[in-house]
Amino acid sequence: MDVNGTVAEGFEPVREAFVRNFEVLGDRGAAVAVYRDGRLVVDLWAGTKDVDGTADSAPWERGTAQIVRSATKGVAAAALLLLHQRGLLDLDAPVGEYWPEFKAVDKERVLVRHVLSHRAGLPVLDRPLTPEEALDPLRGAEAVARQALVWEPGTDHGYHALTYGWLLGELVRRVTGRGVGEWIAEEIAGPVGADLWVGLPAAEAGRVGRSGRVEAPGNAGGLRSRPKRSVAEAYDDPASLTRRAFAAITPFPDQNDPAYRAASLPATNGIATAEGLARFYASLVGEVGGGPRLFTSETLAAARAEESAGPDQVLVINTRFGLGYMLHGSASPFLDAGSFGHPGRGGSLGFADPESGIAFGYVTNGFSKTVTADPRAQALVRGVRAAL
């Protein structure tokens, strides 16, 4: 396996883990990037641009990008937190204060804070959207506004796998008058110089490889490779909140479809390079290359303060959330107790650990069956930990 890129002295364990991901854990094309205190210390890529590539296929290059699935949620959360930081959005205000139509069906008590912490009680749609409807952000927002609550807001938590994007995206649109993808491009990605998009511009389409399912072999690094029986049963039961939450778009769109990539779905269809994802997280906690630090110390504290913890009504495991970010824990291990970030179903991962100054990004074109703790991403995190 030809691995391209560089690692700073002391971070060789990350390179070793990256090589093993290809040799043992089934990676086809991937990249990993790590910043420490604003300096890029790991920048590696290998394999083919397309998941189904052969030896003759185009190689993965430094600027190759991939869809990162739910790792998009961490980028999108920054939009609401920055609007709050600028005094334009009150986290403790009812969503209906900004979006009056949302108050239908007794949803007056849903707060902006509940949206970010997966406590809104709206993880499902009684009538799922078709792929065509889902590409129109207004249709998704309208569907969520019509939806009745599953639980009383703030009393429980459960992963809003798809509805999170429509809730957050419509709040951004109501407050700013701009679509969430446009806002992220102009207020986050552009200023910090991060190669990431929620709504892929046509000019960047050639950089993105084809993604697809891969089978992760065996049990890697002591992580559970098969879900517990209760989790598997929840995914198999069409009536469960788990199955219904992930089926809010039915059937799910082809993630290689240019129309899907160009749409703005801030829960699921962000596209990024590994360096772009790591740079985004580095910019939340410090300056990178002369760019701005995005979060003040107060916003950073809010982002990673525990809002939800314990049994997740959708994922059927114990999860921890701050405001828009998963927190370090058994469901999604990051670097240490103060880490915050977001995985993408099947592999990708981005997070920051302010105490160590680490910001991490991993993207892959091969998606496994994992939801939160992919063995390949976790192997790389262990490599970072060994380097510190």
Secondary structure per residue as TSV (DSSP state, phi and psi in degrees):
chain	resnum	aa	ss	phi	psi
A	1	M	-	360.0	122.1
A	2	D	-	-86.0	114.7
A	3	V	E	-102.9	127.8
A	4	N	E	-106.6	155.7
A	5	G	E	111.1	-163.6
A	6	T	E	-137.8	155.0
A	7	V	E	-133.5	140.2
A	8	A	-	-72.5	156.7
A	9	E	T	-55.9	132.6
A	10	G	T	99.2	-19.5
A	11	F	-	-100.7	18.1
A	12	E	H	-57.8	-31.5
A	13	P	H	-58.6	-27.8
A	14	V	H	-69.0	-42.5
A	15	R	H	-62.8	-41.7
A	16	E	H	-61.6	-42.5
A	17	A	H	-66.4	-37.0
A	18	F	H	-64.6	-43.8
A	19	V	H	-61.4	-43.4
A	20	R	H	-64.2	-32.3
A	21	N	H	-57.0	-36.0
A	22	F	H	-80.5	-39.9
A	23	E	H	-76.4	-30.3
A	24	V	T	-122.4	-36.8
A	25	L	S	-101.7	6.6
A	26	G	-	88.6	10.4
A	27	D	-	-65.6	142.2
A	28	R	S	-108.0	-41.7
A	29	G	E	-153.3	130.6
A	30	A	E	-163.9	166.8
A	31	A	E	-147.6	151.3
A	32	V	E	-137.6	140.8
A	33	A	E	-138.2	142.4
A	34	V	E	-136.3	130.5
A	35	Y	E	-105.1	145.2
A	36	R	E	-131.6	119.0
A	37	D	T	52.6	42.3
A	38	G	T	82.4	1.6
A	39	R	E	-111.4	132.5
A	40	L	E	-74.4	113.0
A	41	V	E	-108.9	-16.3
A	42	V	E	-136.8	129.1
A	43	D	E	-149.7	91.6
A	44	L	E	-127.5	146.2
A	45	W	E	-151.1	155.1
A	46	A	E	-164.8	167.0
A	47	G	E	87.2	-159.7
A	48	T	B	-105.6	153.5
A	49	K	S	-63.6	-38.2
A	50	D	S	-102.1	141.6
A	51	V	T	-63.8	-32.0
A	52	D	T	-94.1	20.4
A	53	G	-	-68.5	153.6
A	54	T	-	-109.3	-175.6
A	55	A	T	-61.3	-22.5
A	56	D	T	-91.6	-0.6
A	57	S	S	-76.6	163.1
A	58	A	-	-61.3	133.9
A	59	P	B	-75.7	155.5
A	60	W	-	-66.1	133.3
A	61	E	-	-115.5	172.3
A	62	R	T	-58.6	-35.5
A	63	G	T	-92.8	8.5
A	64	T	-	-66.3	135.8
A	65	A	B	-119.4	159.7
A	66	Q	E	-143.2	156.5
A	67	I	E	-66.6	137.2
A	68	V	-	-113.8	9.9
A	69	R	G	51.1	-128.4
A	70	S	G	-73.6	-7.2
A	71	A	G	-60.8	-18.3
A	72	T	H	-57.5	-33.8
A	73	K	H	-59.1	-36.4
A	74	G	H	-66.4	-35.2
A	75	V	H	-70.3	-45.2
A	76	A	H	-64.9	-36.0
A	77	A	H	-59.5	-33.9
A	78	A	H	-61.5	-29.3
A	79	A	H	-61.9	-49.3
A	80	L	H	-66.0	-39.6
A	81	L	H	-67.2	-36.2
A	82	L	H	-70.4	-35.4
A	83	L	H	-64.1	-38.5
A	84	H	H	-64.7	-43.6
A	85	Q	H	-60.4	-32.2
A	86	R	T	-87.4	2.6
A	87	G	T	80.7	16.5
A	88	L	S	-99.6	-9.6
A	89	L	-	-147.0	130.9
A	90	D	-	-99.3	118.3
A	91	L	T	-63.9	-24.4
A	92	D	T	-100.1	11.3
A	93	A	S	-87.1	151.1
A	94	P	B	-63.3	142.0
A	95	V	H	-55.4	-37.9
A	96	G	H	-64.0	-16.5
A	97	E	H	-65.3	-31.5
A	98	Y	H	-99.5	-21.9
A	99	W	-	-136.6	81.9
A	100	P	G	-57.2	-36.7
A	101	E	G	-62.9	-22.7
A	102	F	G	-65.8	-23.6
A	103	K	G	-68.7	-6.8
A	104	A	T	-60.0	155.5
A	105	V	T	58.1	44.1
A	106	D	T	60.8	41.8
A	107	K	-	-105.2	20.5
A	108	E	T	-62.7	-23.2
A	109	R	T	-92.5	1.9
A	110	V	-	-76.5	121.6
A	111	L	B	-97.9	159.2
A	112	V	H	-56.5	-40.1
A	113	R	H	-57.5	-38.8
A	114	H	H	-64.5	-37.1
A	115	V	H	-60.5	-48.6
A	116	L	H	-68.4	-29.2
A	117	S	T	-102.1	12.1
A	118	H	T	61.5	35.7
A	119	R	-	-114.5	11.0
A	120	A	S	-73.3	-19.9
A	121	G	S	78.7	24.4
A	122	L	-	-130.9	53.1
A	123	P	-	-81.2	-10.0
A	124	V	-	-129.3	165.2
A	125	L	-	-120.2	129.3
A	126	D	S	-63.7	-33.6
A	127	R	S	-117.5	103.7
A	128	P	-	-59.7	152.2
A	129	L	B	-81.5	148.3
A	130	T	-	-76.3	163.1
A	131	P	H	-56.1	-38.9
A	132	E	H	-65.1	-42.3
A	133	E	H	-65.4	-36.8
A	134	A	H	-66.4	-26.0
A	135	L	T	-73.8	-12.9
A	136	D	S	-98.6	108.1
A	137	P	H	-61.6	-25.4
A	138	L	H	-69.5	-35.2
A	139	R	H	-66.9	-40.4
A	140	G	H	-62.9	-44.5
A	141	A	H	-63.1	-41.0
A	142	E	H	-63.1	-40.0
A	143	A	H	-65.0	-42.1
A	144	V	H	-66.0	-38.0
A	145	A	H	-63.9	-31.6
A	146	R	H	-82.1	-16.9
A	147	Q	-	-75.7	138.2
A	148	A	-	-82.4	157.2
A	149	L	-	-71.2	146.2
A	150	V	S	-91.3	-34.5
A	151	W	S	-143.2	163.7
A	152	E	-	-64.5	127.2
A	153	P	T	-54.4	135.2
A	154	G	T	85.5	-8.3
A	155	T	S	-93.2	-14.6
A	156	D	-	-155.9	172.8
A	157	H	-	-137.7	149.8
A	158	G	-	-162.8	139.7
A	159	Y	-	-60.8	119.1
A	160	H	-	-89.1	78.8
A	161	A	T	-57.4	-45.4
A	162	L	T	-115.0	-38.4
A	163	T	H	-64.7	-25.0
A	164	Y	H	-51.3	-42.1
A	165	G	H	-65.8	-41.5
A	166	W	H	-72.1	-37.6
A	167	L	H	-61.9	-51.5
A	168	L	H	-67.5	-44.2
A	169	G	H	-62.0	-39.2
A	170	E	H	-72.0	-33.8
A	171	L	H	-62.4	-42.9
A	172	V	H	-61.5	-43.0
A	173	R	H	-65.6	-40.7
A	174	R	H	-68.4	-35.4
A	175	V	H	-80.5	-37.8
A	176	T	H	-108.2	-19.6
A	177	G	S	79.1	4.1
A	178	R	S	-117.9	151.2
A	179	G	-	-66.3	153.6
A	180	V	H	-64.7	-36.2
A	181	G	H	-64.7	-42.0
A	182	E	H	-63.5	-42.7
A	183	W	H	-64.1	-43.1
A	184	I	H	-62.3	-42.2
A	185	A	I	-62.2	-41.6
A	186	E	I	-86.1	-29.3
A	187	E	I	-109.6	-15.3
A	188	I	I	-122.8	-68.3
A	189	A	I	-62.2	-45.1
A	190	G	H	-62.0	-54.7
A	191	P	H	-60.2	-34.2
A	192	V	H	-95.6	-4.2
A	193	G	T	71.9	35.8
A	194	A	-	-97.7	131.0
A	195	D	-	-80.9	83.8
A	196	L	E	-150.8	148.2
A	197	W	E	-144.7	143.2
A	198	V	S	-116.6	89.7
A	199	G	S	108.6	91.1
A	200	L	-	-72.8	123.4
A	201	P	-	-65.8	146.7
A	202	A	G	-58.0	-33.7
A	203	A	G	-66.5	-19.3
A	204	E	G	-102.2	-1.3
A	205	A	G	-60.8	-32.7
A	206	G	G	-68.2	-13.8
A	207	R	G	-84.4	-12.4
A	208	V	B	-100.5	125.9
A	209	G	-	-84.5	166.7
A	210	R	-	-77.6	136.3
A	211	S	-	-107.9	163.9
A	212	G	E	-174.2	176.3
A	213	R	E	-77.9	137.7
A	214	V	-	-128.3	153.3
A	215	E	-	-94.9	120.9
A	216	A	-	-80.7	121.3
A	217	P	-	-75.0	129.3
A	218	G	S	60.1	-162.6
A	219	N	-	-101.1	122.4
A	220	A	-	-113.0	128.1
A	221	G	T	61.7	22.6
A	222	G	T	83.3	-0.7
A	223	L	-	-80.2	150.1
A	224	R	-	-68.2	121.6
A	225	S	S	-94.0	-14.9
A	226	R	S	-123.9	139.8
A	227	P	-	-70.0	156.9
A	228	K	-	-60.2	157.3
A	229	R	H	-56.5	-42.6
A	230	S	H	-63.1	-36.6
A	231	V	H	-68.4	-47.0
A	232	A	H	-60.0	-40.5
A	233	E	H	-63.9	-38.7
A	234	A	H	-63.5	-40.5
A	235	Y	H	-70.3	-26.8
A	236	D	H	-84.4	-18.4
A	237	D	-	-89.0	112.6
A	238	P	T	-60.8	-21.9
A	239	A	T	-91.0	-7.7
A	240	S	S	-73.5	154.7
A	241	L	H	-61.4	-33.4
A	242	T	H	-59.3	-56.8
A	243	R	H	-63.0	-41.9
A	244	R	H	-69.4	-35.8
A	245	A	H	-63.7	-43.5
A	246	F	H	-79.3	-10.3
A	247	A	T	-103.5	18.8
A	248	A	S	-64.7	-18.3
A	249	I	B	-118.6	120.9
A	250	T	S	-137.5	125.5
A	251	P	S	-72.2	161.7
A	252	F	-	-72.1	140.2
A	253	P	-	-64.1	157.4
A	254	D	-	-69.3	117.4
A	255	Q	T	-73.0	-7.6
A	256	N	T	-95.7	-1.9
A	257	D	-	-71.0	125.2
A	258	P	H	-55.8	-33.3
A	259	A	H	-67.1	-38.7
A	260	Y	H	-66.1	-43.4
A	261	R	H	-65.9	-31.8
A	262	A	H	-80.7	-16.6
A	263	A	S	-74.8	168.2
A	264	S	-	-113.5	96.8
A	265	L	-	-123.2	88.8
A	266	P	T	-71.6	4.1
A	267	A	T	-94.8	-21.5
A	268	T	T	-142.6	-23.5
A	269	N	-	-117.8	26.2
A	270	G	-	-63.0	148.8
A	271	I	E	-127.5	135.7
A	272	A	E	-155.0	156.7
A	273	T	-	-85.1	161.3
A	274	A	H	-62.0	-41.6
A	275	E	H	-64.9	-38.3
A	276	G	H	-64.7	-40.2
A	277	L	H	-68.0	-43.7
A	278	A	H	-65.4	-39.9
A	279	R	H	-63.6	-39.4
A	280	F	H	-56.8	-50.4
A	281	Y	H	-67.2	-36.9
A	282	A	H	-61.2	-34.9
A	283	S	H	-76.6	-18.3
A	284	L	H	-68.4	-30.3
A	285	V	H	-114.0	-4.3
A	286	G	S	-173.4	-179.3
A	287	E	-	-87.4	143.4
A	288	V	-	-130.7	119.3
A	289	G	T	57.4	34.2
A	290	G	T	83.3	-2.6
A	291	G	-	-78.8	172.1
A	292	P	-	-77.4	150.0
A	293	R	-	-79.9	128.4
A	294	L	-	-81.2	-43.9
A	295	F	S	-98.9	133.2
A	296	T	-	-70.2	169.4
A	297	S	H	-62.2	-33.4
A	298	E	H	-68.8	-42.9
A	299	T	H	-67.3	-40.3
A	300	L	H	-60.3	-43.1
A	301	A	H	-62.3	-40.2
A	302	A	H	-67.0	-39.6
A	303	A	H	-60.5	-36.4
A	304	R	T	-111.1	13.3
A	305	A	S	-80.0	132.4
A	306	E	-	-63.6	124.0
A	307	E	-	-110.3	-32.3
A	308	S	E	-136.8	138.4
A	309	A	E	-158.3	146.1
A	310	G	E	111.1	-160.4
A	311	P	E	-60.4	125.7
A	312	D	-	-91.1	124.1
A	313	Q	T	-66.5	-16.8
A	314	V	T	-104.9	-50.4
A	315	L	T	-79.6	-15.1
A	316	V	S	61.7	29.1
A	317	I	S	-138.8	170.2
A	318	N	E	-77.7	125.1
A	319	T	E	-126.7	160.3
A	320	R	E	-130.4	131.9
A	321	F	E	-130.7	141.9
A	322	G	-	-94.8	-143.1
A	323	L	S	-91.4	90.6
A	324	G	S	90.6	-7.2
A	325	Y	S	-125.4	141.9
A	326	M	E	-72.1	146.9
A	327	L	E	-108.8	155.0
A	328	H	S	-53.1	130.1
A	329	G	S	-178.2	-175.2
A	330	S	S	-64.3	-33.2
A	331	A	S	-72.1	-35.4
A	332	S	S	-144.7	83.1
A	333	P	-	-67.7	129.3
A	334	F	-	-107.5	-140.1
A	335	L	S	-86.4	-44.2
A	336	D	S	-159.1	-177.6
A	337	A	T	-58.8	-31.6
A	338	G	T	-90.4	2.6
A	339	S	-	-72.5	148.9
A	340	F	E	-145.2	145.5
A	341	G	E	177.0	-152.2
A	342	H	E	-160.3	129.9
A	343	P	E	-83.9	164.4
A	344	G	-	-113.8	138.2
A	345	R	T	-54.0	125.4
A	346	G	T	96.6	-6.7
A	347	G	S	162.2	-54.4
A	348	S	-	-63.6	156.7
A	349	L	E	-158.0	137.3
A	350	G	E	-138.9	138.5
A	351	F	E	-162.0	167.1
A	352	A	E	-129.3	150.0
A	353	D	E	-128.9	93.5
A	354	P	T	-58.3	-34.5
A	355	E	T	-64.1	-37.6
A	356	S	T	-95.0	-9.2
A	357	G	T	77.3	14.0
A	358	I	E	-90.1	137.0
A	359	A	E	-130.2	136.7
A	360	F	E	-131.1	140.8
A	361	G	E	-142.9	131.8
A	362	Y	E	-135.0	129.0
A	363	V	E	-131.8	149.9
A	364	T	E	-146.7	154.8
A	365	N	S	-96.6	-1.8
A	366	G	E	-111.7	111.1
A	367	F	E	-95.7	126.3
A	368	S	-	-92.8	-173.5
A	369	K	S	-84.0	-1.5
A	370	T	-	-67.6	154.2
A	371	V	S	-105.7	-47.8
A	372	T	S	-123.0	-35.0
A	373	A	-	-123.1	81.0
A	374	D	-	-74.2	135.8
A	375	P	H	-58.5	-34.1
A	376	R	H	-68.5	-47.4
A	377	A	H	-62.8	-40.4
A	378	Q	H	-67.0	-35.1
A	379	A	H	-62.3	-38.9
A	380	L	H	-69.3	-37.4
A	381	V	H	-64.0	-41.0
A	382	R	H	-62.7	-34.5
A	383	G	H	-63.7	-40.3
A	384	V	H	-63.8	-44.4
A	385	R	H	-60.8	-38.9
A	386	A	H	-67.4	-25.4
A	387	A	H	-81.3	-17.3
A	388	L	-	-86.8	360.0
